[in-house]
Structure formats: C-alpha cells, structure tokens
Amino acid sequence: AAVSDYKPKQIAHQKIKKSDAEISIELEKTQDILLSLGKAKKDQLLVGFALETENEVENAKGKLARKNLDFIVLNSLNDKGAGFQAATNKIKIIYPDHIKEFGLKSKQEVAKDILNEVIYHDEN
C-alpha cells in the first residue's frame, strides 16, 4: 500500500511506552485523493503512479480508467535492477490507447522521461 492509503484507526494522545508486549495497530482506509482529483478533473493533466507485483499492466490500466488519468507510470518490483533497493528503475507509461516502455536507467533519467511525457503529452 502507498504511504497515505491507510491511517491508524485510533490515535494515541500520549507517547506509547516501549514494553516487552507486542502491539498491533489497526488501520483504516483513507480518502483516495487521486480518485477525487479524477472525478473533479476539468482541463488539467492528471498522472498517476502504480507499483505492482502481479498482473502489472492490467492492474495499472484498471487504475488509469477508474481514476480518470491521462497516463499512469507503472513500476514493477519484478524487474531486476528496479524498485526501492536500487539506484536504477524501469518503467512503463500507460495511456488509454498505448503503452511506452522504457529500459533500465538511473532514477534521474527515469524522472526526465516522466517529465518529458508531461511536457510533450499532447504530441503522444
């Protein structure tokens, strides 16, 4: 789950002291900000990100449609050299009618690829 997908159901108003006992934190879903933006979208470009581990393209396409996105950047944890533990990444940019695949490259270069899609998206 993304960082803001869930929040603690109960908030401690004081520090929780460390003890030998285990604790559990019950989580509840938060409002889906991207979905809300997609519903209210007028003339702006709306881009989403998907980190997937299975049925990657299908899941990303579903998110693209559900959230009314112009395109979605798909990251896979299954690609060697990509993800959180590497200095490189490999993405696919998925539009409603086509997919652009990018090779493994530095995360700086990946960021440039994404920005170029934003800047030149009307030409794609």
C-alpha positions, 0 to 999 in steps of 0.5 A: 500500500502507498504511504497515505492509503491507510491511517491508524484507526485510533490515535494515541494522545500520549507517547506509547511506552516501549514494553516487552508486549507486542502491539498491533495497530489497526488501520483504516482506509483513507480518502483516495485523493487521486480518485477525487482529483479524477472525478473533479478533473476539468482541463488539467493533466492528471498522472498517476503512479502504480507499483505492482507485483502481479498482473502489472499492466492490467492492474495499472490500466484498471487504475488509469480508467477508474481514476480518470488519468491521462497516463499512469507510470507503472513500476514493477518490483519484478524487474531486476535492477528496479524498485526501492533497493536500487539506484536504477528503475524501469518503467512503463507509461500507460495511456488509454490507447498505448503503452511506452516502455522504457529500459533500465536507467538511473532514477534521474533519467527515469524522472526526465522521461516522466517529465518529458511525457508531461511536457510533450503529452499532447504530441503522444 
